[in-house]
């Protein structure tokens, strides 16, 4: 009996394991809630928070930052395509001719001076070879630059052909200007005229020097390239003139050189003369002048004409100097030259990059339009739908870049903006279940795309126009949402 009772004590009845069901009494109006009911309150707080316009505003702002970051991917894509276009231009330049820079002409006279050197403990007299460099007293350059476009794959590259005439004269070659000691010998028969040309592969004629009644053919480089590697060129030896006693410290040496050059991108000259007069004509209507600016110019849709006159003192380079052969450093005009770039006024890659610079402003304005329509309509637009709108704007930039490579920037902008604006406006109208809201969104996008295009065309006033546009859009958004209950609370 006792054992049976102990068994019941340690073995509770099975029905004691049944869960107990606790019924909460119904609350009457004005009754205080139980403690268990207070635990439900936070879920209502978060629901009100998520539904409040202020929280939605912060969420939309975060999405703007995310979508604006995605436009950076398009920027990288644009940079890669631009590098590809530059690579194609380089390949064409190798075959046709690269940027051309004409240096000189220079009159170079070899001579020797006496010196002493210690050999095996004895002093011996030797003669050291040196070279004197003389710049022309007058330099006149005239030429015409004829441009054309070369097409490869989907890229267009502007190249040119030019015919140049360089003429003037050298004054008497006086070595006392550069050598304090009397030279041991002056090798007039080995004197020559050197002409620097940046890309000699662009030469299309056999160049001749006309001087002293002689016509002398130029030969390949005289081996005068300096450490910068910029001085490539040709030279004409003056032995026929020296044989006729036209050099031996005598009269000035006149010269005339005709060049036919192929090139691309730019054409520049060194103001090598004491007096310089350069005149160029071209059919290119968008010149970009570099270095010394022309004293007169005329630009119209048919091309340009420009003339330069650079005085001796403005170039900051002496008229003569001397040195050991191979180290006389002929290229002393770096940063002191003049010329013209065949400037393409804001090519489409630059326009796409400039459009991407305003990507944050554009995404912000588009999201603000959707957000204001959402507040005014009383219907909710899900954050995922905002993301879809943002992705459509990113795709707009991709369409703009890809279309521009094939049909040009203006038609590409019209096609990409039209397709994107109509698609997003229809989507927003259906999301808000209101056709009028969709039409309003279409008007907003028409204004945004038109404003962006106008900003892209204003090179000098783009920042001013963009800042004014941002101010106007912010002001419109502020006053359109003036009566919005940002907390979302009733009452």
PLY file of the C-alpha trace (Angstrom):
ply
format ascii 1.0
element vertex 491
property float x
property float y
property float z
element edge 490
property int vertex1
property int vertex2
end_header
0.00 0.00 0.00
2.77 2.38 0.96
4.72 1.54 -2.13
1.68 2.16 -4.25
1.20 5.60 -2.71
4.87 6.50 -3.30
4.48 5.50 -6.90
1.55 7.86 -7.33
3.59 10.58 -5.58
6.44 10.36 -8.08
4.29 9.62 -11.09
1.85 12.42 -11.66
-1.32 11.80 -13.53
-1.19 12.09 -17.31
-3.75 14.87 -17.47
-1.37 17.16 -15.56
0.79 17.42 -18.70
-2.05 18.87 -20.72
-1.43 22.52 -21.64
-3.58 24.97 -19.82
-5.59 27.42 -21.92
-5.89 30.84 -20.46
-8.68 32.96 -21.80
-8.25 36.69 -21.70
-11.34 38.63 -20.81
-12.75 40.88 -23.47
-11.82 44.51 -23.06
-14.52 47.00 -22.64
-14.32 50.59 -23.76
-12.15 52.54 -21.41
-10.76 49.44 -19.73
-7.05 49.28 -19.10
-5.23 46.69 -21.18
-3.51 43.74 -19.53
0.25 43.57 -19.46
0.13 40.91 -22.18
-1.72 43.33 -24.47
0.97 45.97 -24.05
3.43 43.66 -25.78
1.51 44.12 -29.03
2.01 47.88 -29.05
5.54 47.99 -30.57
4.35 46.20 -33.72
1.88 49.00 -34.25
4.66 51.55 -33.74
6.80 50.05 -36.50
3.80 49.79 -38.78
3.09 53.48 -38.32
6.78 54.27 -38.78
7.01 52.36 -42.07
3.88 54.07 -43.31
4.94 57.58 -42.33
6.00 59.92 -45.17
9.11 60.96 -43.25
10.42 57.39 -43.12
9.58 56.94 -46.79
11.47 60.15 -47.54
14.59 58.80 -45.82
14.23 55.46 -47.60
13.87 57.17 -50.97
16.96 59.26 -50.20
18.93 56.09 -49.50
17.74 54.59 -52.79
18.86 57.74 -54.59
22.39 57.21 -53.26
22.36 53.55 -54.32
21.12 54.29 -57.85
23.54 57.19 -58.21
26.32 54.77 -57.32
25.19 52.48 -60.14
25.69 55.33 -62.61
29.38 55.04 -61.71
29.36 51.64 -63.44
28.12 53.36 -66.61
30.94 55.90 -66.16
33.47 53.06 -66.14
31.84 51.64 -69.26
32.06 55.03 -70.97
35.73 55.33 -70.02
36.46 51.88 -71.44
34.72 52.76 -74.72
36.60 56.04 -74.89
39.90 54.24 -74.39
38.91 51.89 -77.20
38.22 54.87 -79.48
41.61 56.37 -78.55
43.27 53.07 -79.38
41.63 53.08 -82.82
42.81 56.67 -83.35
46.35 55.64 -82.42
46.24 52.75 -84.87
45.09 55.05 -87.67
47.78 57.58 -86.73
50.43 54.88 -87.11
49.32 54.28 -90.68
48.50 57.88 -91.61
50.58 60.14 -89.37
50.38 61.29 -85.77
50.41 64.78 -84.27
53.00 66.87 -86.11
55.43 69.32 -84.55
57.92 71.13 -86.82
61.15 72.37 -85.20
63.68 74.62 -86.88
65.31 74.89 -89.28
68.71 74.91 -87.56
72.07 75.70 -89.16
74.67 73.42 -87.56
78.39 74.05 -88.10
81.00 71.52 -86.82
84.33 72.86 -85.54
87.19 71.88 -83.27
88.92 73.57 -80.35
92.30 72.89 -78.80
92.44 71.35 -75.36
94.91 69.53 -73.13
94.55 66.11 -71.57
96.69 64.13 -69.15
97.81 60.77 -70.58
100.25 58.49 -68.74
101.45 61.36 -66.62
102.04 63.66 -69.57
100.01 66.60 -70.84
99.15 66.30 -74.49
97.40 68.69 -76.85
94.22 67.43 -78.45
91.41 68.82 -80.59
87.86 68.41 -79.38
84.91 68.24 -81.78
82.07 70.63 -81.13
79.01 71.88 -82.98
77.57 75.38 -83.17
73.81 75.80 -83.64
72.37 78.91 -85.29
68.69 79.79 -85.55
67.35 81.67 -88.58
67.13 85.41 -88.57
63.72 85.24 -90.28
61.21 82.41 -90.49
58.07 82.53 -92.55
55.70 79.55 -92.62
52.65 79.35 -94.84
50.44 76.37 -95.47
47.02 74.87 -95.92
45.64 72.07 -93.75
43.06 69.88 -95.46
41.14 67.65 -93.05
39.11 64.52 -93.67
37.52 61.77 -91.62
38.65 58.18 -91.62
36.21 55.48 -90.52
37.20 52.26 -88.80
34.70 49.93 -87.13
32.22 52.29 -85.43
34.73 55.10 -84.89
35.53 58.24 -86.89
38.99 59.82 -86.70
39.92 63.24 -88.09
43.20 63.32 -90.05
44.78 65.96 -92.25
47.12 66.63 -95.16
49.15 69.80 -95.18
51.47 71.51 -97.63
53.92 73.84 -95.90
56.50 76.28 -97.14
59.27 77.41 -94.80
61.47 80.24 -96.00
63.76 82.93 -94.64
67.47 83.38 -94.07
70.29 82.76 -91.64
72.60 85.61 -90.74
76.35 85.22 -90.98
77.45 82.21 -88.98
79.70 83.90 -86.45
81.27 81.35 -84.11
82.55 84.08 -81.82
78.96 84.33 -80.56
79.15 80.85 -79.01
82.88 80.06 -78.65
85.12 82.32 -76.53
88.30 80.73 -77.90
89.44 80.80 -81.48
88.48 77.49 -83.09
91.31 75.30 -84.31
89.29 74.59 -87.44
85.83 75.25 -88.81
84.48 72.48 -91.01
82.26 74.51 -93.32
82.10 71.65 -95.79
80.36 69.50 -93.14
77.80 72.12 -92.12
74.14 71.16 -92.56
70.59 72.37 -91.98
68.44 70.20 -89.68
64.66 70.22 -89.55
62.77 68.53 -86.75
59.56 66.63 -87.55
57.76 64.78 -84.79
56.46 61.93 -86.96
58.64 61.53 -90.04
56.46 58.67 -91.26
53.94 61.34 -92.25
56.26 62.81 -94.90
54.80 62.37 -98.38
57.40 64.04 -100.59
61.13 64.16 -101.18
62.04 67.33 -99.33
64.48 69.74 -100.96
66.37 72.72 -99.65
66.69 75.69 -101.98
69.61 77.90 -100.97
72.35 79.87 -102.69
71.09 78.85 -106.11
71.38 75.18 -105.13
68.70 72.50 -104.65
69.83 69.98 -102.07
67.89 66.86 -101.12
67.27 66.22 -97.46
68.48 62.98 -95.92
67.21 60.97 -92.92
67.98 61.92 -89.34
71.43 63.26 -88.59
71.45 61.43 -85.26
70.63 64.51 -83.22
67.82 63.08 -81.10
68.16 64.41 -77.57
67.30 62.77 -74.28
63.65 63.80 -74.58
63.32 61.71 -77.74
61.22 64.43 -79.39
63.72 65.54 -82.02
63.27 63.32 -85.03
63.83 64.83 -88.40
65.81 65.26 -91.58
68.93 67.17 -92.62
70.50 68.64 -95.75
74.27 68.90 -96.00
75.57 72.22 -97.31
78.70 70.91 -98.99
77.68 72.21 -102.45
77.12 75.67 -100.99
80.39 75.56 -99.02
82.25 74.52 -102.15
80.96 77.65 -103.83
82.29 79.73 -100.89
78.80 80.57 -99.80
79.34 79.70 -96.13
82.82 80.65 -95.07
81.85 83.48 -92.78
80.28 85.25 -95.71
76.86 86.57 -96.63
73.55 85.49 -95.08
72.25 82.10 -96.15
68.72 82.12 -97.59
66.59 78.97 -97.50
63.28 77.63 -98.77
61.81 74.24 -97.82
58.61 72.63 -99.05
56.90 69.94 -96.93
53.95 67.66 -97.56
52.86 66.09 -94.30
50.14 63.75 -93.14
49.07 64.06 -89.53
46.26 63.90 -87.04
44.98 65.73 -83.97
47.33 68.73 -84.03
49.93 70.74 -85.94
52.50 72.87 -84.12
55.60 74.94 -84.90
58.57 76.24 -82.97
59.08 80.02 -83.37
62.72 79.43 -84.29
63.38 82.74 -86.05
64.34 86.08 -84.62
61.32 87.23 -86.58
58.49 84.72 -87.01
55.45 84.92 -89.28
53.20 81.86 -89.54
50.02 81.70 -91.63
47.67 78.73 -91.84
44.43 78.05 -93.68
42.18 75.05 -93.17
38.72 73.67 -93.88
38.37 72.65 -90.21
35.71 74.85 -88.52
36.60 74.06 -84.89
40.26 75.04 -84.30
41.78 75.09 -80.85
44.82 77.38 -80.83
47.68 76.47 -78.51
50.80 78.19 -77.23
51.24 81.68 -78.62
47.83 82.82 -79.82
47.38 84.14 -83.36
47.43 87.91 -83.86
44.54 87.58 -86.32
42.09 84.84 -87.11
38.87 84.24 -88.97
36.65 81.23 -88.25
33.43 80.22 -89.98
31.63 77.09 -91.10
34.03 76.72 -94.04
37.18 76.63 -91.91
39.66 79.08 -90.44
42.53 81.40 -91.29
45.07 82.40 -88.68
48.40 84.23 -88.56
51.01 84.45 -85.83
53.82 86.90 -85.22
56.14 85.94 -82.36
58.96 88.30 -81.34
62.42 87.09 -80.46
62.22 88.12 -76.81
58.91 86.33 -76.16
60.24 82.84 -76.91
63.12 82.95 -74.34
65.55 80.90 -76.49
68.97 82.21 -77.64
69.79 82.61 -81.32
72.93 80.46 -81.10
74.61 77.99 -78.78
77.30 75.30 -78.94
78.08 71.96 -77.41
79.56 68.52 -77.83
77.90 66.55 -80.68
74.88 64.48 -79.60
74.36 66.71 -76.54
73.57 70.10 -78.08
69.88 69.74 -77.14
68.08 71.17 -80.15
64.59 70.95 -78.69
64.58 74.06 -76.52
61.07 75.17 -77.46
59.06 72.83 -75.22
56.15 74.92 -73.91
57.10 77.85 -76.17
55.60 76.68 -79.45
52.41 77.59 -81.28
49.88 75.72 -83.33
46.35 74.42 -83.64
44.43 71.42 -82.39
41.83 69.92 -84.68
39.40 70.27 -81.84
36.19 68.24 -81.86
33.78 70.43 -79.85
32.51 68.17 -77.04
32.47 64.72 -78.65
29.74 62.33 -77.55
31.91 60.52 -75.01
32.52 63.81 -73.24
28.81 64.62 -73.42
27.87 61.25 -71.91
30.38 61.76 -69.10
29.02 65.23 -68.46
25.49 63.80 -68.36
26.70 61.25 -65.79
28.09 64.07 -63.66
24.50 65.28 -63.29
23.28 61.73 -62.60
22.72 62.37 -58.88
20.68 65.49 -59.61
18.69 63.67 -62.30
17.92 60.62 -60.13
16.99 62.86 -57.21
14.59 64.89 -59.35
12.98 61.77 -60.84
12.50 60.11 -57.45
11.20 63.37 -56.00
8.57 63.52 -58.77
7.41 59.98 -58.02
7.46 60.65 -54.28
5.38 63.83 -54.55
2.83 62.11 -56.81
2.64 59.28 -54.30
1.94 61.71 -51.45
-0.65 63.65 -53.39
-2.45 60.55 -54.72
-2.82 58.79 -51.40
-1.65 55.49 -52.88
1.56 53.77 -51.93
4.52 53.08 -54.19
6.59 50.17 -52.95
10.38 50.69 -52.52
10.95 47.92 -55.06
9.04 50.04 -57.57
11.36 52.96 -56.80
14.28 50.65 -57.51
12.77 49.74 -60.88
12.45 53.44 -61.73
16.09 53.98 -60.73
17.30 51.05 -62.80
15.41 52.45 -65.80
17.35 55.71 -65.41
20.64 53.77 -65.30
19.61 51.96 -68.48
18.91 55.38 -70.02
22.61 56.24 -69.71
23.62 52.87 -71.19
21.26 53.44 -74.14
22.62 56.95 -74.58
26.21 55.69 -74.72
25.53 52.78 -77.07
23.26 54.73 -79.44
25.73 57.65 -79.59
28.44 55.40 -81.02
26.19 54.58 -83.97
23.87 57.52 -84.69
25.47 60.50 -82.93
24.66 62.17 -79.63
21.57 64.24 -80.48
19.54 61.42 -82.11
20.73 59.02 -79.40
19.61 61.39 -76.67
16.20 61.80 -78.29
15.71 58.03 -78.65
17.00 57.09 -75.17
15.16 59.86 -73.31
11.90 59.27 -75.23
11.88 55.54 -74.59
12.89 55.89 -70.93
10.49 58.76 -70.17
7.46 57.04 -71.72
8.23 53.72 -70.06
8.73 55.15 -66.55
5.70 57.44 -66.84
3.45 54.54 -67.91
4.82 52.44 -65.07
4.23 55.12 -62.45
0.73 55.81 -63.78
-0.19 52.13 -63.50
1.41 51.87 -60.04
-0.68 54.81 -58.84
-3.71 53.57 -60.82
-4.20 57.02 -62.24
-3.62 57.97 -65.88
-3.39 61.66 -65.05
-0.57 60.99 -62.59
1.25 59.14 -65.34
0.80 62.09 -67.72
2.10 64.42 -65.01
5.14 62.16 -64.63
5.64 62.26 -68.41
5.65 66.06 -68.24
8.18 65.95 -65.40
10.50 63.70 -67.40
10.11 65.86 -70.50
11.21 68.84 -68.41
14.11 66.93 -66.83
15.43 65.51 -70.10
15.08 68.86 -71.84
16.85 70.63 -69.00
19.67 68.09 -68.97
20.19 68.43 -72.72
20.32 72.21 -72.43
22.91 71.96 -69.65
25.05 69.64 -71.77
25.12 72.17 -74.60
26.19 75.03 -72.33
29.92 74.44 -71.92
30.64 77.73 -70.16
27.36 78.05 -68.22
26.67 74.39 -67.41
27.39 74.77 -63.68
25.26 77.90 -63.41
22.35 76.29 -65.25
22.64 73.11 -63.18
22.68 74.93 -59.86
19.67 77.06 -60.83
17.80 73.95 -61.96
18.54 72.20 -58.65
17.29 75.23 -56.71
14.06 75.40 -58.72
13.36 71.67 -58.38
13.97 71.75 -54.63
11.72 74.77 -54.22
8.93 73.11 -56.23
9.21 69.93 -54.14
9.18 71.83 -50.86
6.03 73.80 -51.64
4.25 70.86 -53.27
4.65 68.86 -50.04
3.96 71.75 -47.68
0.67 70.25 -46.37
1.93 66.68 -46.09
1.57 65.07 -42.67
5.14 63.79 -42.43
4.58 61.92 -39.16
1.69 59.88 -40.62
-0.27 60.22 -37.37
-3.98 60.89 -37.49
-5.51 63.85 -35.83
0 1
1 2
2 3
3 4
4 5
5 6
6 7
7 8
8 9
9 10
10 11
11 12
12 13
13 14
14 15
15 16
16 17
17 18
18 19
19 20
20 21
21 22
22 23
23 24
24 25
25 26
26 27
27 28
28 29
29 30
30 31
31 32
32 33
33 34
34 35
35 36
36 37
37 38
38 39
39 40
40 41
41 42
42 43
43 44
44 45
45 46
46 47
47 48
48 49
49 50
50 51
51 52
52 53
53 54
54 55
55 56
56 57
57 58
58 59
59 60
60 61
61 62
62 63
63 64
64 65
65 66
66 67
67 68
68 69
69 70
70 71
71 72
72 73
73 74
74 75
75 76
76 77
77 78
78 79
79 80
80 81
81 82
82 83
83 84
84 85
85 86
86 87
87 88
88 89
89 90
90 91
91 92
92 93
93 94
94 95
95 96
96 97
97 98
98 99
99 100
100 101
101 102
102 103
103 104
104 105
105 106
106 107
107 108
108 109
109 110
110 111
111 112
112 113
113 114
114 115
115 116
116 117
117 118
118 119
119 120
120 121
121 122
122 123
123 124
124 125
125 126
126 127
127 128
128 129
129 130
130 131
131 132
132 133
133 134
134 135
135 136
136 137
137 138
138 139
139 140
140 141
141 142
142 143
143 144
144 145
145 146
146 147
147 148
148 149
149 150
150 151
151 152
152 153
153 154
154 155
155 156
156 157
157 158
158 159
159 160
160 161
161 162
162 163
163 164
164 165
165 166
166 167
167 168
168 169
169 170
170 171
171 172
172 173
173 174
174 175
175 176
176 177
177 178
178 179
179 180
180 181
181 182
182 183
183 184
184 185
185 186
186 187
187 188
188 189
189 190
190 191
191 192
192 193
193 194
194 195
195 196
196 197
197 198
198 199
199 200
200 201
201 202
202 203
203 204
204 205
205 206
206 207
207 208
208 209
209 210
210 211
211 212
212 213
213 214
214 215
215 216
216 217
217 218
218 219
219 220
220 221
221 222
222 223
223 224
224 225
225 226
226 227
227 228
228 229
229 230
230 231
231 232
232 233
233 234
234 235
235 236
236 237
237 238
238 239
239 240
240 241
241 242
242 243
243 244
244 245
245 246
246 247
247 248
248 249
249 250
250 251
251 252
252 253
253 254
254 255
255 256
256 257
257 258
258 259
259 260
260 261
261 262
262 263
263 264
264 265
265 266
266 267
267 268
268 269
269 270
270 271
271 272
272 273
273 274
274 275
275 276
276 277
277 278
278 279
279 280
280 281
281 282
282 283
283 284
284 285
285 286
286 287
287 288
288 289
289 290
290 291
291 292
292 293
293 294
294 295
295 296
296 297
297 298
298 299
299 300
300 301
301 302
302 303
303 304
304 305
305 306
306 307
307 308
308 309
309 310
310 311
311 312
312 313
313 314
314 315
315 316
316 317
317 318
318 319
319 320
320 321
321 322
322 323
323 324
324 325
325 326
326 327
327 328
328 329
329 330
330 331
331 332
332 333
333 334
334 335
335 336
336 337
337 338
338 339
339 340
340 341
341 342
342 343
343 344
344 345
345 346
346 347
347 348
348 349
349 350
350 351
351 352
352 353
353 354
354 355
355 356
356 357
357 358
358 359
359 360
360 361
361 362
362 363
363 364
364 365
365 366
366 367
367 368
368 369
369 370
370 371
371 372
372 373
373 374
374 375
375 376
376 377
377 378
378 379
379 380
380 381
381 382
382 383
383 384
384 385
385 386
386 387
387 388
388 389
389 390
390 391
391 392
392 393
393 394
394 395
395 396
396 397
397 398
398 399
399 400
400 401
401 402
402 403
403 404
404 405
405 406
406 407
407 408
408 409
409 410
410 411
411 412
412 413
413 414
414 415
415 416
416 417
417 418
418 419
419 420
420 421
421 422
422 423
423 424
424 425
425 426
426 427
427 428
428 429
429 430
430 431
431 432
432 433
433 434
434 435
435 436
436 437
437 438
438 439
439 440
440 441
441 442
442 443
443 444
444 445
445 446
446 447
447 448
448 449
449 450
450 451
451 452
452 453
453 454
454 455
455 456
456 457
457 458
458 459
459 460
460 461
461 462
462 463
463 464
464 465
465 466
466 467
467 468
468 469
469 470
470 471
471 472
472 473
473 474
474 475
475 476
476 477
477 478
478 479
479 480
480 481
481 482
482 483
483 484
484 485
485 486
486 487
487 488
488 489
489 490
